[in-house]
Amino acid sequence: MSAMPLLPAAAPPDPLDSFDRQILTLVQRDCQRKAESIASQIGLSASAVQRRLKRLRAQGVIRAEIAVLDRAAAGRSLTLIAGLEIARDNYPALAAFRAWADREDAVQQVYYVTGQVDLIAIVMARDMAAYDALCARLMAEIPMIRRINTHVVIDAMKLGLQVPVEAP
């Protein structure tokens, strides 16, 4: 299974008005919330909320609607933050790593960054043996990865994907 499917951005989104921002704030907390419930909270009709949600999805503002699982219950209680160094400026290595990470369900997020490492990956694993096997596969398949510097998460003090939608 690959990464969470995201809806492609169709056209540039219209600027968000205050109703759009309120709707987005509420659906980020619970994407199964009924339009009637949202409408009563923000002062629009249910049909207006449904139209706005349809537009926000079509424009790619809402990119995916997912269920957030308890990691331990899913058998993935170990979270690791891996800093990856690429041997010199190597854009083909970036493309190869992107394709590799897309195929690896354990790799949850990847960031191309500045600083001491080139990439930061958030990884979830059953245990250290599974993580070690993942790293061994990575190093074998993409030899341009020079080093992996791993941080083991002791406690996820805050975990979220909600995007603040304040007025500009």
Residue frames as a rotation matrix with the C-alpha (Angstrom) as fourth column:
MET 1
0.579 0.815 0.000 0.00
0.815 -0.579 0.000 0.00
0.000 0.000 -1.000 0.00
SER 2
-0.336 -0.719 0.608 1.30
0.695 -0.625 -0.355 3.46
0.636 0.303 0.710 -0.82
ALA 3
-0.963 -0.097 -0.250 1.02
0.241 -0.720 -0.651 6.78
-0.117 -0.687 0.717 0.92
MET 4
-0.186 0.944 -0.271 -2.34
0.462 -0.160 -0.872 8.34
-0.867 -0.287 -0.407 1.68
PRO 5
-0.325 0.095 0.941 -3.95
0.932 -0.138 0.336 9.29
0.161 0.986 -0.044 -1.63
LEU 6
-0.458 0.140 -0.878 -4.26
0.271 -0.918 -0.288 13.02
-0.847 -0.370 0.383 -2.00
LEU 7
0.578 0.689 0.436 -6.65
0.700 -0.144 -0.699 14.75
-0.419 0.710 -0.566 -4.32
PRO 8
-0.449 -0.782 0.432 -4.75
0.893 -0.410 0.186 16.81
0.032 0.469 0.883 -6.89
ALA 9
-0.282 0.302 -0.911 -5.18
0.177 -0.916 -0.359 20.55
-0.943 -0.263 0.205 -6.76
ALA 10
0.266 0.473 0.840 -7.39
0.915 0.152 -0.375 21.38
-0.305 0.868 -0.392 -9.73
ALA 11
0.313 -0.112 0.943 -7.45
0.462 -0.850 -0.254 25.15
0.830 0.515 -0.214 -10.15
PRO 12
-0.821 -0.559 0.116 -5.92
0.189 -0.458 -0.869 27.70
0.539 -0.691 0.481 -7.83
PRO 13
-0.255 0.782 -0.569 -8.31
0.964 0.248 -0.090 27.91
0.071 -0.572 -0.817 -4.89
ASP 14
0.311 0.454 0.835 -10.50
0.267 -0.885 0.381 30.93
0.912 0.105 -0.396 -4.40
PRO 15
-0.689 -0.504 0.522 -9.54
-0.331 -0.421 -0.844 33.05
0.645 -0.754 0.123 -1.41
LEU 16
-0.436 0.507 -0.744 -11.06
0.758 0.652 0.000 31.62
0.485 -0.564 -0.668 1.76
ASP 17
-0.115 0.463 0.879 -13.74
-0.365 -0.842 0.396 33.70
0.924 -0.275 0.266 3.43
SER 18
-0.540 -0.132 0.831 -14.66
-0.837 -0.025 -0.547 33.49
0.093 -0.991 -0.097 7.11
PHE 19
0.554 0.783 0.282 -17.29
-0.789 0.602 -0.120 30.78
-0.264 -0.156 0.952 6.49
ASP 20
0.629 -0.418 -0.656 -14.77
-0.238 0.699 -0.674 28.64
0.740 0.580 0.340 4.56
ARG 21
-0.431 -0.875 0.221 -12.24
-0.467 0.007 -0.884 29.03
0.772 -0.485 -0.411 7.40
GLN 22
-0.207 0.437 0.875 -14.83
-0.949 0.126 -0.288 28.04
-0.236 -0.891 0.389 10.02
ILE 23
0.827 0.521 -0.213 -15.90
-0.562 0.782 -0.268 25.01
0.027 0.341 0.940 7.97
LEU 24
0.330 -0.789 -0.519 -12.29
-0.216 0.472 -0.855 23.93
0.919 0.394 -0.015 7.46
THR 25
-0.531 -0.488 0.693 -11.53
-0.758 -0.093 -0.646 24.27
0.379 -0.868 -0.321 11.16
LEU 26
0.148 0.702 0.697 -14.51
-0.890 0.402 -0.215 22.06
-0.431 -0.589 0.684 12.05
VAL 27
0.906 0.248 -0.343 -13.97
-0.391 0.800 -0.455 19.36
0.162 0.547 0.822 9.42
GLN 28
-0.055 -0.975 -0.217 -10.30
-0.493 0.216 -0.843 19.05
0.868 0.060 -0.492 10.36
ARG 29
-0.545 -0.099 0.833 -11.43
-0.834 0.170 -0.525 18.04
-0.089 -0.980 -0.175 13.83
ASP 30
-0.365 0.499 0.786 -14.09
0.045 0.852 -0.521 15.61
-0.930 -0.154 -0.334 12.55
CYS 31
-0.872 -0.060 -0.486 -14.46
-0.459 -0.243 0.855 15.00
-0.169 0.968 0.184 8.81
GLN 32
-0.742 0.661 -0.108 -17.63
0.555 0.697 0.454 12.96
0.375 0.277 -0.884 9.38
ARG 33
-0.663 0.508 -0.550 -19.45
0.245 -0.548 -0.800 15.84
-0.708 -0.665 0.239 10.98
LYS 34
-0.048 0.769 0.637 -22.79
0.975 0.176 -0.139 16.42
-0.219 0.614 -0.758 9.27
ALA 35
-0.651 -0.154 0.743 -23.39
0.504 -0.819 0.272 19.58
0.567 0.552 0.612 7.24
GLU 36
0.408 0.888 0.214 -26.42
0.325 -0.360 0.874 20.35
0.853 -0.287 -0.435 9.42
SER 37
0.617 -0.255 -0.745 -24.25
0.774 0.021 0.633 20.40
-0.146 -0.967 0.210 12.54
ILE 38
-0.533 -0.844 0.069 -21.66
0.830 -0.505 0.236 22.64
-0.164 0.183 0.969 10.89
ALA 39
-0.368 0.469 0.803 -24.37
0.451 -0.665 0.595 24.91
0.813 0.581 0.034 9.51
SER 40
0.694 0.700 -0.170 -26.00
0.471 -0.262 0.842 25.42
0.545 -0.665 -0.511 12.90
GLN 41
0.341 -0.641 -0.688 -22.66
0.845 -0.113 0.523 26.31
-0.413 -0.759 0.503 14.46
ILE 42
-0.664 -0.746 -0.054 -21.54
0.630 -0.597 0.498 28.86
-0.403 0.297 0.866 11.84
GLY 43
-0.168 0.695 -0.700 -24.85
-0.025 -0.712 -0.701 30.37
-0.986 -0.100 0.137 10.74
LEU 44
-0.672 0.026 -0.740 -25.28
-0.738 -0.109 0.667 28.99
-0.063 0.994 0.093 7.21
SER 45
0.555 0.832 0.018 -27.78
-0.814 0.547 -0.198 26.57
-0.174 0.096 0.980 5.73
ALA 46
0.254 -0.419 0.872 -26.82
-0.071 0.891 0.449 22.90
-0.965 -0.175 0.196 5.42
SER 47
0.757 0.060 0.650 -27.00
0.609 0.296 -0.736 23.15
-0.236 0.953 0.188 1.62
ALA 48
0.857 -0.499 0.131 -24.62
-0.409 -0.812 -0.417 26.14
0.314 0.304 -0.899 1.63
VAL 49
0.261 -0.772 0.580 -22.16
-0.729 0.236 0.642 24.17
-0.633 -0.591 -0.501 3.76
GLN 50
0.405 -0.059 0.912 -22.43
0.353 0.931 -0.097 21.19
-0.843 0.361 0.398 1.38
ARG 51
0.942 -0.049 0.332 -21.78
0.299 -0.327 -0.897 23.44
0.153 0.944 -0.293 -1.65
ARG 52
0.634 -0.744 0.213 -18.76
-0.767 -0.640 0.048 25.00
0.101 -0.194 -0.976 0.04
LEU 53
0.212 -0.542 0.813 -17.37
-0.396 0.713 0.579 21.58
-0.893 -0.445 -0.064 1.02
LYS 54
0.667 0.084 0.741 -17.82
0.557 0.604 -0.570 20.35
-0.495 0.793 0.356 -2.56
ARG 55
0.918 -0.337 0.208 -15.97
-0.093 -0.695 -0.713 23.42
0.385 0.635 -0.670 -3.89
LEU 56
0.452 -0.778 0.436 -13.16
-0.859 -0.249 0.447 23.11
-0.239 -0.576 -0.781 -1.31
ARG 57
0.288 -0.309 0.906 -12.68
0.059 0.950 0.305 19.45
-0.956 -0.034 0.292 -2.30
ALA 58
0.811 0.091 0.577 -12.77
0.563 0.143 -0.814 20.22
-0.157 0.986 0.065 -6.04
GLN 59
0.827 -0.512 0.232 -10.18
-0.373 -0.809 -0.454 22.98
0.419 0.289 -0.861 -5.62
GLY 60
0.251 -0.765 -0.593 -7.88
0.415 0.638 -0.648 20.71
0.874 -0.083 0.478 -3.64
VAL 61
-0.079 -0.218 0.973 -8.09
-0.736 -0.646 -0.205 22.78
0.673 -0.732 -0.109 -0.46
ILE 62
0.412 0.199 0.889 -9.38
-0.716 0.674 0.182 19.63
-0.563 -0.712 0.420 1.24
ARG 63
-0.207 -0.657 -0.725 -6.82
-0.957 0.289 0.012 17.12
0.201 0.697 -0.688 0.00
ALA 64
-0.546 0.052 -0.836 -7.90
0.017 0.999 0.051 13.98
0.838 0.014 -0.546 1.90
GLU 65
0.200 0.615 0.762 -10.28
-0.919 -0.151 0.363 12.83
0.339 -0.774 0.535 4.59
ILE 66
-0.303 -0.516 -0.801 -8.85
-0.190 0.857 -0.480 10.10
0.934 0.007 -0.357 6.81
ALA 67
0.905 0.411 -0.109 -9.30
-0.011 0.278 0.960 8.19
0.425 -0.868 0.256 10.05
VAL 68
-0.042 -0.918 0.393 -6.53
-0.741 -0.235 -0.629 8.77
0.670 -0.318 -0.671 12.59
LEU 69
0.582 0.244 -0.776 -5.69
0.108 0.922 0.371 5.50
0.806 -0.299 0.510 14.33
ASP 70
0.783 -0.393 0.482 -4.25
-0.552 -0.083 0.830 4.78
-0.286 -0.916 -0.282 17.73
ARG 71
0.187 -0.807 -0.561 -0.67
-0.862 0.139 -0.488 3.83
0.471 0.575 -0.669 16.87
ALA 72
-0.653 -0.447 0.612 -0.23
-0.719 0.622 -0.312 1.29
-0.241 -0.643 -0.727 19.67
ALA 73
0.170 0.809 0.562 -3.51
-0.387 0.580 -0.717 -0.44
-0.906 -0.095 0.412 18.82
ALA 74
0.878 0.120 -0.464 -2.32
-0.478 0.152 -0.865 -0.71
-0.034 0.981 0.190 15.21
GLY 75
0.783 -0.604 0.149 0.93
0.537 0.778 0.327 -2.30
-0.313 -0.176 0.933 16.36
ARG 76
0.189 -0.713 0.675 3.08
0.687 -0.395 -0.609 0.71
0.702 0.579 0.415 15.44
SER 77
0.897 0.241 -0.370 3.94
0.441 -0.509 0.739 2.25
-0.010 -0.826 -0.563 18.80
LEU 78
0.038 -0.961 -0.273 7.57
0.691 -0.173 0.702 3.04
-0.722 -0.215 0.658 17.89
THR 79
0.957 0.206 0.203 8.07
0.289 -0.688 -0.666 6.42
0.003 0.696 -0.718 16.21
LEU 80
0.059 -0.994 -0.088 11.47
0.784 -0.008 0.621 7.43
-0.619 -0.105 0.779 14.87
ILE 81
0.910 0.069 -0.410 12.77
-0.153 -0.860 -0.486 10.64
-0.386 0.505 -0.772 13.35
ALA 82
0.316 -0.798 0.513 15.45
0.779 0.527 0.340 9.90
-0.542 0.292 0.788 10.78
GLY 83
0.592 -0.275 -0.758 17.81
-0.462 -0.886 -0.039 12.52
-0.661 0.373 -0.651 9.41
LEU 84
0.607 -0.323 0.726 19.22
0.639 0.741 -0.204 11.35
-0.472 0.588 0.656 6.08
GLU 85
0.137 -0.660 -0.738 22.36
-0.432 -0.711 0.555 12.68
-0.891 0.243 -0.382 4.44
ILE 86
0.951 0.122 0.284 22.82
0.211 0.414 -0.886 12.37
-0.225 0.902 0.368 0.70
ALA 87
0.014 -0.995 0.102 26.33
0.712 0.082 0.697 11.97
-0.702 0.063 0.710 -0.69
ARG 88
-0.892 -0.411 -0.188 26.85
0.246 -0.790 0.562 15.47
-0.379 0.456 0.805 -2.23
ASP 89
-0.239 0.820 -0.521 24.17
-0.638 -0.536 -0.552 17.46
-0.732 0.201 0.651 -4.07
ASN 90
-0.989 -0.115 0.089 22.47
-0.035 0.779 0.627 14.64
-0.141 0.617 -0.774 -5.87
TYR 91
-0.384 0.907 -0.175 19.06
-0.879 -0.417 -0.233 15.37
-0.284 0.065 0.957 -7.33
PRO 92
-0.163 0.336 -0.928 18.65
-0.528 0.765 0.370 11.86
0.834 0.550 0.053 -8.80
ALA 93
-0.849 -0.167 -0.500 19.04
0.300 0.627 -0.719 10.54
0.434 -0.761 -0.482 -5.22
LEU 94
-0.784 0.621 0.017 16.18
-0.438 -0.533 -0.723 12.80
-0.440 -0.574 0.690 -4.11
ALA 95
-0.064 0.776 -0.627 13.91
-0.972 0.094 0.217 11.41
0.227 0.623 0.748 -6.84
ALA 96
-0.356 -0.128 -0.926 14.93
-0.134 0.987 -0.085 7.84
0.925 0.094 -0.369 -6.03
PHE 97
-0.983 -0.011 -0.183 14.31
0.178 0.167 -0.970 8.36
0.042 -0.986 -0.162 -2.33
ARG 98
-0.525 0.848 -0.073 10.91
-0.797 -0.520 -0.309 9.95
-0.300 -0.104 0.948 -3.00
ALA 99
0.048 0.524 -0.850 9.85
-0.746 0.585 0.318 6.91
0.664 0.619 0.420 -5.04
TRP 100
-0.609 -0.345 -0.715 11.24
0.168 0.824 -0.541 4.54
0.775 -0.449 -0.444 -2.39
ALA 101
-0.973 0.228 0.043 9.47
-0.111 -0.296 -0.949 6.37
-0.204 -0.928 0.313 0.47
ASP 102
-0.285 0.917 -0.279 6.17
-0.957 -0.253 0.143 6.33
0.061 0.308 0.950 -1.45
ARG 103
0.027 0.249 -0.968 6.34
-0.363 0.905 0.223 2.52
0.931 0.346 0.115 -1.47
GLU 104
-0.694 -0.405 -0.595 7.12
0.377 0.500 -0.780 2.22
0.614 -0.765 -0.195 2.24
ASP 105
0.352 0.932 0.083 4.07
0.323 -0.205 0.924 2.42
0.878 -0.299 -0.373 4.52
ALA 106
0.315 -0.290 -0.904 6.29
0.949 0.078 0.306 2.79
-0.018 -0.954 0.300 7.59
VAL 107
-0.816 -0.578 -0.008 7.56
0.574 -0.812 0.103 6.12
-0.066 0.079 0.995 6.24
GLN 108
0.067 0.949 -0.308 4.84
0.907 -0.187 -0.378 8.54
-0.417 -0.254 -0.873 7.28
GLN 109
0.963 0.172 -0.208 6.26
0.099 -0.942 -0.320 11.93
-0.251 0.288 -0.924 6.34
VAL 110
0.060 -0.968 0.244 9.35
0.976 0.108 0.188 13.20
-0.208 0.227 0.951 4.53
TYR 111
0.918 0.142 -0.371 10.75
0.116 -0.989 -0.090 16.71
-0.380 0.040 -0.924 4.46
TYR 112
0.240 -0.841 0.485 13.53
0.852 -0.057 -0.520 18.04
0.465 0.539 0.703 2.21
VAL 113
0.912 0.152 -0.382 15.32
0.383 -0.653 0.654 20.45
-0.150 -0.742 -0.653 4.56
THR 114
0.410 -0.832 0.375 18.28
-0.269 -0.503 -0.822 22.74
0.872 0.236 -0.430 5.03
GLY 115
0.629 -0.236 0.741 20.88
-0.774 -0.092 0.627 22.19
-0.079 -0.967 -0.240 7.73
GLN 116
-0.273 -0.859 0.432 23.03
-0.823 0.441 0.357 19.24
-0.498 -0.258 -0.828 8.76
VAL 117
-0.517 0.170 0.839 20.85
0.340 0.940 0.019 16.66
-0.785 0.295 -0.544 7.01
ASP 118
-0.978 0.117 -0.171 19.12
-0.204 -0.383 0.901 16.70
0.040 0.916 0.398 3.64
LEU 119
-0.203 0.933 -0.298 15.93
-0.238 0.248 0.939 14.86
0.950 0.262 0.171 4.49
ILE 120
-0.773 0.137 0.619 13.89
-0.601 0.153 -0.784 14.29
-0.202 -0.979 -0.036 7.63
ALA 121
-0.380 0.661 -0.647 11.64
-0.246 0.602 0.759 11.22
0.892 0.448 -0.066 7.68
ILE 122
-0.273 0.427 0.862 9.04
-0.938 0.081 -0.338 10.35
-0.214 -0.900 0.379 10.29
VAL 123
-0.460 -0.022 -0.887 8.88
-0.425 0.883 0.199 6.57
0.779 0.469 -0.416 10.52
MET 124
0.236 0.553 0.799 6.59
-0.961 0.257 0.105 4.23
-0.147 -0.792 0.592 12.45
ALA 125
-0.359 -0.433 -0.827 7.74
-0.538 0.820 -0.195 0.70
0.762 0.375 -0.527 13.20
ARG 126
0.685 0.556 -0.471 6.69
-0.010 0.653 0.757 -2.34
0.728 -0.514 0.454 15.24
ASP 127
0.842 -0.515 -0.159 10.12
0.278 0.163 0.947 -2.51
-0.462 -0.841 0.280 16.87
MET 128
0.317 -0.813 -0.489 13.79
-0.622 -0.567 0.540 -1.68
-0.716 0.133 -0.685 16.33
ALA 129
-0.434 -0.456 0.777 14.37
0.236 0.774 0.587 -4.85
-0.870 0.438 -0.228 14.31
ALA 130
0.391 0.659 0.643 11.72
0.843 0.024 -0.538 -3.71
-0.370 0.752 -0.546 11.79
TYR 131
0.901 -0.113 -0.418 13.28
-0.180 -0.976 -0.125 -0.24
-0.394 0.187 -0.900 11.64
ASP 132
-0.069 -0.995 0.070 16.76
-0.420 0.093 0.903 -1.70
-0.905 0.033 -0.424 11.18
ALA 133
-0.248 0.056 0.967 15.47
0.683 0.718 0.133 -3.86
-0.687 0.693 -0.216 8.30
LEU 134
0.808 0.575 0.129 13.87
0.522 -0.597 -0.609 -0.76
-0.273 0.559 -0.783 6.71
CYS 135
0.620 -0.651 -0.438 17.18
-0.529 -0.759 0.379 1.14
-0.579 -0.003 -0.815 6.96
ALA 136
-0.329 -0.749 0.575 19.09
-0.019 0.614 0.789 -1.80
-0.944 0.249 -0.216 5.49
ARG 137
0.197 0.489 0.850 16.69
0.876 0.302 -0.376 -1.91
-0.440 0.819 -0.369 2.51
LEU 138
0.948 0.186 -0.259 17.06
0.094 -0.939 -0.332 1.83
-0.305 0.290 -0.907 2.03
MET 139
0.254 -0.939 -0.232 20.86
-0.590 -0.341 0.732 1.77
-0.766 -0.049 -0.641 2.08
ALA 140
-0.385 -0.368 0.847 20.94
0.338 0.797 0.500 -1.23
-0.859 0.479 -0.182 -0.31
GLU 141
0.286 0.631 0.721 18.45
0.909 0.060 -0.413 0.29
-0.304 0.773 -0.557 -2.78
ILE 142
0.886 -0.007 0.464 19.70
0.181 -0.915 -0.359 3.89
0.427 0.403 -0.810 -2.68
PRO 143
0.313 -0.851 -0.423 23.46
0.946 0.319 0.057 3.86
0.086 -0.418 0.905 -2.06
MET 144
-0.242 -0.372 0.896 23.62
0.363 -0.891 -0.272 7.67
0.900 0.260 0.350 -2.44
ILE 145
0.821 0.433 0.371 22.16
-0.226 -0.349 0.909 7.89
0.524 -0.831 -0.189 1.09
ARG 146
-0.086 -0.996 -0.013 25.37
-0.254 0.035 -0.967 8.37
0.963 -0.080 -0.256 3.04
ARG 147
-0.951 -0.243 -0.190 24.12
0.137 0.216 -0.967 8.31
0.276 -0.945 -0.172 6.62
ILE 148
0.161 0.986 0.044 20.96
0.170 -0.072 0.983 7.94
0.972 -0.151 -0.179 8.69
ASN 149
-0.913 -0.369 0.172 20.89
-0.065 -0.285 -0.956 9.71
0.402 -0.885 0.236 12.04
THR 150
-0.140 0.930 -0.340 17.96
0.335 0.367 0.868 8.34
0.932 0.008 -0.363 14.06
HIS 151
-0.805 0.091 0.586 16.10
-0.558 -0.449 -0.697 9.83
0.200 -0.889 0.413 17.02
VAL 152
-0.596 0.635 -0.492 13.74
0.592 0.761 0.264 7.52
0.542 -0.134 -0.829 18.90
VAL 153
-0.244 0.613 0.751 10.60
-0.472 -0.752 0.461 9.29
0.847 -0.242 0.473 20.10
ILE 154
-0.971 -0.082 -0.226 10.08
0.165 0.455 -0.875 8.70
0.175 -0.887 -0.428 23.81
ASP 155
-0.272 0.914 -0.300 6.75
0.682 -0.037 -0.731 10.53
-0.679 -0.403 -0.613 24.01
ALA 156
-0.529 0.226 0.818 4.72
0.661 -0.494 0.564 12.29
0.532 0.839 0.112 21.34
MET 157
-0.738 0.172 -0.653 3.90
0.497 -0.515 -0.698 15.36
-0.456 -0.840 0.295 23.40
LYS 158
0.056 0.791 -0.610 1.81
-0.409 -0.539 -0.736 16.88
-0.911 0.291 0.293 20.62
LEU 159
-0.815 -0.220 0.537 0.70
0.335 0.577 0.745 15.18
-0.473 0.787 -0.396 17.46
GLY 160
0.206 0.945 -0.256 -1.51
0.200 -0.296 -0.934 16.82
-0.958 0.141 -0.250 14.90
LEU 161
-0.610 -0.328 0.721 -2.10
0.756 0.029 0.653 17.52
-0.235 0.944 0.230 11.26
GLN 162
0.503 0.863 -0.043 -4.62
0.821 -0.493 -0.286 20.33
-0.268 0.109 -0.957 11.61
VAL 163
-0.531 -0.620 0.578 -3.69
0.780 -0.624 0.048 23.43
0.331 0.476 0.815 9.63
PRO 164
-0.350 0.404 -0.845 -4.58
0.489 -0.691 -0.532 26.78
-0.799 -0.600 0.045 11.23
VAL 165
-0.327 0.331 0.885 -6.98
0.905 -0.161 0.394 28.64
0.273 0.930 -0.247 8.92
GLU 166
-0.053 0.246 -0.968 -6.94
0.576 -0.784 -0.231 32.18
-0.816 -0.569 -0.100 10.25
ALA 167
0.921 0.365 0.135 -7.69
0.340 -0.585 -0.736 35.18
-0.189 0.724 -0.663 8.10
PRO 168
0.177 -0.906 0.385 -4.67
0.891 -0.019 -0.454 36.53
0.419 0.423 0.803 6.18
